[in-house]
Amino acid sequence: MSIEELRTQIDNIDKQIVELIADRSKLSGNIGELKKQEGWQVQDRLREEAVIGKIKEIAREKGLKQNDIELIYRQIFIASKNMQETFVAFQGELGAYSEEAAINFFGSDIRLRPYETLEDVFKAVEKDEAQFGIVPVENSIEGSISKTYDLLLDSPLKVCGETELRVSHCLISNHGVSLDSIKKIYSHPQALGQCQAFIKHLQCELVPTYDTAGSVKMIKEKRLMDGAAIAGKRAAVIYNMNIINCDIEDNPNNFTRFFVLSKEDAPLSGNDKTSVVFSVKHRPGALYESLKQLADNDINMTKLESRPTRQKPWVYNFYLDFEGHRQDEKVNEMLKKLEDYTIFLKVLGSYPKAVNKNND
């Protein structure tokens, strides 16, 4: 049999796999709806672990690596759960970068609910108005989103995923508006600040708003013919608006990282990160002793940032990201040791590392 014939057989098998996963997801979704009607909890960890046990035994009989098959099924569980719990809360109007990040993470079939503020997004998930929330946590140019970190500190929600989105700004107007006729530019303050080189020669009044896509919606509803908004291409498409210029940001390496929030932990995927927040005693070497626990356990730190506690002046919390999942034995042991060197320690969540599907 030739290579091409073998590849054809593999293609046919791949098609069957996808069709079977789709059938499985539909059945799982039906079960989820029945659970909601009966008032049951949607996610059943005992059932999941029982399925994993059966699948690993089948894998052993077929001569396959049990851990590899387990990872595949963990991802299938996530996909099935996403079908059962379909609402995702985001801050801003339709067309906002947060909406685009949600689609980047969950796929285009997900149902989205816009909220005005980041606090509203957290509350929506806490009150079961949405099963997931997506919030910006840091920008590669502007740095961390302080409000998100403050909300994470007090919220019972868990970080269950992350995604990164390249931010590309466009100048958007009503149809028939020329660049020369623009007198005011509307957008979120961060977007205005990231496009200074483009807008400084226009001699326009800059009008800060709460949301980039919301600015596009506003100039459309008011039919402004002397104004424009800075937002993403998606906002122009959603509101059927004219794009005057695109890629107007000062720095093309403009990325925003988003956290996905849920009431549930993300299962171990084998390629994970963990985010924690902690504080230490105000004495020499306290932070060093805490961070030394990562090095002693061969755990790679990916981010460290300090923020005021808000309770006392000049006292700080430290936000830390590192590789690994808290279900990993090595990570779990490190966290236990870290508790001995901290005054306060909270695990914000363990989650799969970002897969940047839409970034160039």
C-alpha positions as CSV (number, residue, x, y, z in Angstrom):
1,M,0.0,0.0,0.0
2,S,1.4,3.4,-1.0
3,I,1.9,6.4,1.4
4,E,-1.0,8.3,-0.3
5,E,-3.4,5.3,0.2
6,L,-2.4,5.1,3.9
7,R,-2.9,8.9,4.2
8,T,-6.4,8.6,2.6
9,Q,-7.3,5.9,5.2
10,I,-6.0,8.2,8.0
11,D,-8.1,11.1,6.6
12,N,-11.2,8.9,6.7
13,I,-10.5,7.9,10.2
14,D,-10.0,11.5,11.3
15,K,-13.4,12.4,9.8
16,Q,-15.0,9.6,11.7
17,I,-13.3,10.7,14.9
18,V,-14.6,14.3,14.5
19,E,-18.1,13.0,13.7
20,L,-18.1,10.8,16.8
21,I,-16.9,13.6,19.0
22,A,-19.7,15.8,17.6
23,D,-22.3,13.0,18.4
24,R,-20.8,12.6,21.9
25,S,-20.9,16.3,22.5
26,K,-24.6,16.5,21.5
27,L,-25.5,13.7,23.9
28,S,-23.5,15.3,26.6
29,G,-25.3,18.6,25.9
30,N,-28.7,16.7,26.2
31,I,-27.6,15.3,29.6
32,G,-26.6,18.8,30.7
33,E,-30.0,20.2,29.9
34,L,-31.7,17.4,31.8
35,K,-29.5,18.1,34.8
36,K,-30.5,21.8,34.7
37,Q,-34.2,20.8,34.6
38,E,-33.7,18.5,37.6
39,G,-31.6,21.1,39.5
40,W,-28.5,18.9,39.4
41,Q,-24.9,20.2,39.2
42,V,-23.9,20.1,35.6
43,Q,-20.3,18.9,36.1
44,D,-20.0,15.4,37.6
45,R,-16.3,14.8,38.5
46,L,-17.0,11.3,39.7
47,R,-18.5,10.4,36.4
48,E,-15.6,11.9,34.5
49,E,-13.0,10.0,36.6
50,A,-15.0,6.8,36.0
51,V,-14.9,7.3,32.3
52,I,-11.2,8.1,32.4
53,G,-10.6,4.8,34.3
54,K,-12.5,2.8,31.6
55,I,-10.8,4.6,28.7
56,K,-7.3,4.0,30.2
57,E,-8.0,0.3,30.6
58,I,-9.1,0.2,26.9
59,A,-5.9,2.1,26.0
60,R,-3.8,-0.4,27.9
61,E,-5.4,-3.3,26.0
62,K,-4.8,-1.6,22.7
63,G,-1.1,-1.0,23.5
64,L,-1.6,2.8,23.7
65,K,0.0,5.2,26.3
66,Q,-2.7,5.6,29.0
67,N,-1.5,9.2,30.0
68,D,-1.8,10.4,26.3
69,I,-5.3,9.0,26.0
70,E,-6.3,10.6,29.3
71,L,-5.1,14.0,28.1
72,I,-7.2,13.7,24.9
73,Y,-10.3,12.8,26.9
74,R,-9.8,15.7,29.4
75,Q,-10.0,18.0,26.4
76,I,-13.1,16.2,25.1
77,F,-14.7,16.8,28.6
78,I,-13.9,20.5,28.3
79,A,-15.5,20.7,24.9
80,S,-18.6,18.9,26.1
81,K,-18.8,21.2,29.1
82,N,-18.6,24.2,26.9
83,M,-21.7,23.0,25.0
84,Q,-23.6,22.4,28.3
85,E,-22.6,25.8,29.7
86,T,-22.6,28.2,26.8
87,F,-22.8,31.7,28.1
88,V,-19.7,33.8,28.4
89,A,-19.7,37.3,30.0
90,F,-17.4,40.0,28.7
91,Q,-16.9,43.7,29.3
92,G,-17.9,46.1,26.6
93,E,-20.2,46.2,23.6
94,L,-20.5,43.6,20.8
95,G,-17.3,44.0,18.8
96,A,-15.1,44.7,21.8
97,Y,-11.7,43.2,22.0
98,S,-12.9,41.1,24.9
99,E,-15.6,39.6,22.7
100,E,-13.0,38.8,20.1
101,A,-10.8,37.1,22.8
102,A,-13.8,35.0,23.9
103,I,-14.3,33.8,20.4
104,N,-10.6,33.1,20.1
105,F,-10.8,30.9,23.2
106,F,-14.2,29.2,22.9
107,G,-14.9,29.3,19.2
108,S,-17.5,31.2,17.1
109,D,-20.5,29.1,18.3
110,I,-20.3,30.3,21.9
111,R,-23.1,32.6,23.2
112,L,-21.9,35.9,24.6
113,R,-23.3,38.4,27.0
114,P,-21.9,41.9,27.2
115,Y,-21.6,43.8,30.5
116,E,-20.7,47.4,31.2
117,T,-17.9,46.9,33.8
118,L,-15.4,44.3,34.8
119,E,-17.2,44.1,38.2
120,D,-20.4,43.2,36.3
121,V,-18.5,40.4,34.5
122,F,-17.4,38.9,37.8
123,K,-20.9,39.2,39.3
124,A,-22.5,37.6,36.2
125,V,-20.4,34.4,36.7
126,E,-20.8,34.4,40.5
127,K,-24.6,34.7,40.1
128,D,-24.8,32.0,37.3
129,E,-25.9,34.5,34.7
130,A,-23.0,33.2,32.7
131,Q,-20.9,30.1,33.2
132,F,-17.6,31.8,32.1
133,G,-16.3,35.3,32.1
134,I,-13.3,36.7,30.1
135,V,-11.4,39.7,31.4
136,P,-8.2,41.5,30.3
137,V,-5.3,41.0,32.7
138,E,-2.3,42.6,31.0
139,N,-1.2,44.4,27.9
140,S,2.2,44.0,26.3
141,I,2.6,47.8,26.1
142,E,0.5,49.3,28.9
143,G,1.2,46.6,31.5
144,S,-1.2,45.0,34.0
145,I,-4.9,45.8,34.2
146,S,-5.1,46.9,37.9
147,K,-8.8,46.5,38.2
148,T,-8.8,42.9,37.1
149,Y,-6.1,42.0,39.7
150,D,-8.0,43.8,42.5
151,L,-11.2,41.9,41.6
152,L,-9.4,38.5,41.4
153,L,-8.1,39.1,45.0
154,D,-11.6,39.2,46.5
155,S,-13.5,36.9,44.1
156,P,-14.3,33.2,44.7
157,L,-14.0,32.6,41.0
158,K,-11.1,30.6,39.5
159,V,-8.9,31.3,36.6
160,C,-9.6,28.3,34.3
161,G,-8.0,29.5,31.0
162,E,-6.0,32.2,29.3
163,T,-5.8,33.5,25.7
164,E,-3.7,36.2,24.0
165,L,-5.0,38.6,21.3
166,R,-3.1,40.9,19.0
167,V,-4.7,44.3,19.2
168,S,-5.0,46.1,15.9
169,H,-6.7,49.5,16.0
170,C,-8.8,51.0,13.1
171,L,-10.2,54.4,12.6
172,I,-13.9,53.8,12.0
173,S,-16.7,56.2,10.9
174,N,-20.1,56.4,9.3
175,H,-20.2,55.8,5.6
176,G,-19.5,59.0,3.6
177,V,-17.2,60.5,6.3
178,S,-13.8,61.6,5.0
179,L,-10.6,61.9,7.1
180,D,-10.6,65.7,6.5
181,S,-14.1,66.1,8.0
182,I,-13.3,64.4,11.3
183,K,-13.2,66.8,14.3
184,K,-13.6,64.4,17.2
185,I,-12.2,60.9,17.8
186,Y,-13.9,58.7,20.4
187,S,-12.4,55.6,22.1
188,H,-11.2,54.0,25.3
189,P,-8.3,56.0,26.8
190,Q,-5.9,53.1,26.4
191,A,-6.7,52.9,22.6
192,L,-6.3,56.7,22.2
193,G,-2.9,56.5,23.9
194,Q,-1.8,53.6,21.7
195,C,-2.4,55.6,18.5
196,Q,-0.8,58.9,19.3
197,A,1.6,58.9,16.2
198,F,-1.4,58.6,13.9
199,I,-3.8,61.0,15.5
200,K,-1.4,63.8,16.5
201,H,-1.5,65.3,13.0
202,L,-5.3,65.3,12.6
203,Q,-5.9,68.2,15.1
204,C,-9.0,66.5,16.4
205,E,-10.5,66.6,19.9
206,L,-10.0,63.3,21.7
207,V,-13.0,62.0,23.6
208,P,-12.4,59.2,26.1
209,T,-15.2,56.5,26.4
210,Y,-15.7,53.4,28.4
211,D,-15.3,51.0,25.4
212,T,-13.8,50.9,21.9
213,A,-16.7,49.1,20.3
214,G,-19.1,51.2,22.3
215,S,-17.6,54.2,20.6
216,V,-18.4,52.8,17.2
217,K,-22.0,52.0,18.3
218,M,-22.4,55.5,19.6
219,I,-21.3,57.4,16.5
220,K,-23.6,55.1,14.4
221,E,-26.6,55.7,16.7
222,K,-26.0,59.5,16.7
223,R,-25.2,59.5,13.0
224,L,-22.1,61.7,13.6
225,M,-20.6,62.9,10.4
226,D,-17.8,64.8,12.0
227,G,-16.6,62.1,14.3
228,A,-14.8,58.8,14.2
229,A,-14.0,56.0,16.6
230,I,-10.9,53.8,17.3
231,A,-11.7,50.1,17.6
232,G,-11.1,46.8,16.0
233,K,-12.2,45.6,12.6
234,R,-14.9,43.3,14.1
235,A,-16.7,46.4,15.5
236,A,-16.8,47.9,12.0
237,V,-18.3,44.7,10.6
238,I,-20.9,44.3,13.4
239,Y,-22.2,47.9,13.1
240,N,-21.8,48.1,9.3
241,M,-19.4,51.0,9.5
242,N,-16.6,52.4,7.3
243,I,-13.0,51.7,8.0
244,I,-10.9,54.8,7.1
245,N,-7.5,53.5,8.2
246,C,-6.4,50.2,9.8
247,D,-3.3,49.2,11.8
248,I,-3.0,52.7,13.2
249,E,-1.4,51.7,16.6
250,D,2.0,53.0,17.4
251,N,3.5,49.6,18.2
252,P,2.4,46.6,16.1
253,N,3.6,44.3,18.9
254,N,0.5,45.1,20.9
255,F,-1.0,42.0,22.6
256,T,-3.5,41.7,25.4
257,R,-3.6,38.6,27.7
258,F,-7.1,37.6,29.0
259,F,-8.1,35.3,31.8
260,V,-11.1,33.0,31.5
261,L,-13.1,32.8,34.8
262,S,-15.3,30.0,36.1
263,K,-16.6,28.5,39.3
264,E,-14.8,25.3,38.4
265,D,-11.2,24.4,38.3
266,A,-9.6,23.5,34.9
267,P,-8.4,19.9,34.8
268,L,-4.8,19.1,34.4
269,S,-3.8,19.2,30.7
270,G,0.0,18.5,30.9
271,N,0.9,22.0,29.6
272,D,-0.4,24.3,32.3
273,K,0.2,27.5,34.3
274,T,-0.7,28.4,37.8
275,S,-1.5,31.9,39.1
276,V,-1.2,32.8,42.8
277,V,-1.3,35.9,45.0
278,F,0.6,36.1,48.4
279,S,2.1,38.4,50.9
280,V,5.2,38.1,53.1
281,K,6.4,39.5,56.4
282,H,8.1,42.9,56.2
283,R,11.7,41.7,56.8
284,P,14.9,41.1,54.9
285,G,14.9,38.0,52.7
286,A,11.2,37.2,53.1
287,L,10.4,37.5,49.3
288,Y,13.6,35.6,48.4
289,E,12.8,32.7,50.7
290,S,9.3,32.5,49.2
291,L,10.5,32.5,45.6
292,K,13.4,30.1,46.4
293,Q,10.7,27.4,46.8
294,L,10.1,27.5,43.1
295,A,13.8,27.1,42.3
296,D,14.2,24.3,44.8
297,N,11.4,22.4,43.1
298,D,12.6,23.2,39.5
299,I,9.5,25.2,38.7
300,N,9.8,28.0,36.2
301,M,8.4,31.4,37.1
302,T,6.8,33.3,34.2
303,K,5.6,36.5,35.9
304,L,6.0,38.4,39.2
305,E,4.3,41.6,40.1
306,S,3.7,43.6,43.3
307,R,0.6,45.5,44.1
308,P,-0.5,47.5,47.1
309,T,-2.7,45.6,49.5
310,R,-5.2,48.5,49.9
311,Q,-5.5,47.7,53.6
312,K,-2.2,49.3,54.8
313,P,0.1,51.8,53.1
314,W,3.4,50.5,51.7
315,V,2.4,46.8,52.2
316,Y,2.2,44.7,49.1
317,N,0.8,41.6,47.6
318,F,2.7,39.6,45.0
319,Y,1.1,38.1,42.0
320,L,3.0,35.2,40.7
321,D,2.6,33.0,37.6
322,F,4.6,29.8,37.1
323,E,4.5,26.7,35.0
324,G,2.7,23.6,36.1
325,H,-0.7,22.7,37.6
326,R,-1.6,22.5,41.3
327,Q,-2.7,18.9,40.8
328,D,1.0,18.1,39.8
329,E,2.6,16.5,42.8
330,K,5.7,18.7,42.4
331,V,3.6,21.9,42.3
332,N,1.3,20.8,45.2
333,E,4.3,20.1,47.4
334,M,5.9,23.5,46.5
335,L,2.6,25.3,47.4
336,K,2.6,23.6,50.8
337,K,6.1,24.8,51.4
338,L,5.3,28.3,50.2
339,E,2.6,28.6,52.8
340,D,5.3,28.4,55.5
341,Y,6.9,31.5,54.2
342,T,3.9,33.7,53.5
343,I,1.3,35.5,55.6
344,F,-1.4,35.0,53.0
345,L,-1.6,32.7,50.0
346,K,-4.4,32.3,47.4
347,V,-4.3,30.1,44.4
348,L,-6.2,32.0,41.7
349,G,-6.2,29.0,39.4
350,S,-4.4,26.4,37.3
351,Y,-5.1,26.4,33.6
352,P,-3.8,25.3,30.2
353,K,-1.3,27.7,28.6
354,A,-2.6,30.0,25.9
355,V,-2.9,28.6,22.4
356,N,-2.8,31.7,20.1
357,K,-5.0,30.6,17.2
358,N,-5.6,34.0,15.7
359,N,-2.3,35.8,16.3
360,D,0.2,36.3,13.5
